Structure formats: structure tokens, C-alpha cells
Amino acid sequence: LLIISVVWVLVISGQMISEYSGRTRDLKGLRRVGKEAGEEIKTGEMEGAVRSLQSIRANPEVRKFARDLSRVLGDAKFPLESEKLLQDYEISISKKLEQLKILTRIAPMLGLMGTLIPLGPALMGLSSGNVQALATNLVVAFSTTVLGLLVGGVAYAVFVIRRRWYSQDFSDMEYLAGVLA
């Protein structure tokens, strides 16, 4: 299981690096698009507002939200629909972070289990005078501890970074929904 968690954290780290390369946050552009779309809604030009929202330059999740938001622009229940959309995106963001939360907590536990399991044979080797068995089992024990802590530490670092990114994205989504309501 510890080896699986090592592979898992490597994949997640690679995904984070890939995601980082595609992230752009243009706050001025977001405000401009929000104001343009809001003015177009006030004048009744829904198609112009939809075009404005779809032209937004932002992170992929915010762009997707803007596209989804543009689909409910003319709806009489727009405030309700936009709030539901925000809640759905919040749940989606939480789901993305759950893997990291789980890995952050489970990896050190697996490392501890990997430490305790070989200690029994190590102590048996010590009692029978087999220093070779003692040394081998202690190396395995401490290696799994270090590996578990390393996986947990990397997963936590990725979690903290992604949580900040997604909080910024969600803030941008709330801004767009608020400007257009």
C-alpha cells in the first residue's frame, strides 16, 4: 500500500505541475468582463453578455463556470441558478482536494505500520543473536517510516497549494455570479 501511495503522490505532483503551467489569473480582465456582461444584461443584450462571459481569460475552472453561467443568463430564476451552480462547483473543488486530504493522513499511518511490522522479527533476531536479521528488519522499518512521512509531506504541500488556487478560483466565480445577479 505504501508503494501505491508513493506512485499516487508522484502522479498528483505531476498533475499539479501540469495544472500550474495552465493557470492564468487576470483580475482586471475578470472585472472588465463582469462589468461588460452586467451592462449588456441591463440593456437586454443577452447574446453580448454570453459572448463576453465566454471570452473570459482565466483559469480553466473559472472559464468553465463562466460558460455554465452564460447558459442560465436569461433565466428568470438566475440568482437561484447561479447560487446552485456555485454550490456545485464548491462541491467539485472539495472532491478534488479529498484525495490529497486522504493521502496526507494515510501515508504516515502506512509508514508507521511498516515500522511496527518488521520490529517483531527484528526483536526475535536480537533474542536469538541473529544480528543480520535485526539489521535487515530495522532498515526496512525505518525506510518505510521515512517513505510514509515523505509521501504525507509532499501530499500536504500539494494540498495547501491547490487549496489556495481553488479558493482564488471560487472567489472569482462568486464575483462573476454577484456582478451578474
Number of C-alpha atoms within 10 A of each C-alpha: 11 20 14 10 20 20 13 17 24 15 12 18 17 12 12 16 12 11 13 13 8 11 12 11 15 12 12 9 14 20 16 14 22 23 17 18 26 22 17 18 19 12 11 12 14 18 15 16 26 22 14 21 25 18 14 20 16 20 21 14 17 24 18 17 24 23 18 16 22 21 13 16 21 15 11 9 11 17 16 12 17 25 15 12 18 18 13 12 19 17 12 11 18 14 11 15 17 12 15 23 17 13 23 25 17 19 28 22 17 21 24 19 16 22 22 16 13 18 17 13 16 23 17 13 18 15 11 11 11 13 14 12 17 21 14 14 21 19 15 16 21 18 15 23 22 16 21 28 21 18 26 27 18 18 26 18 15 21 23 13 12 19 16 11 16 19 14 15 23 20 13 22 25 16 15 24 21 14 16 23 15
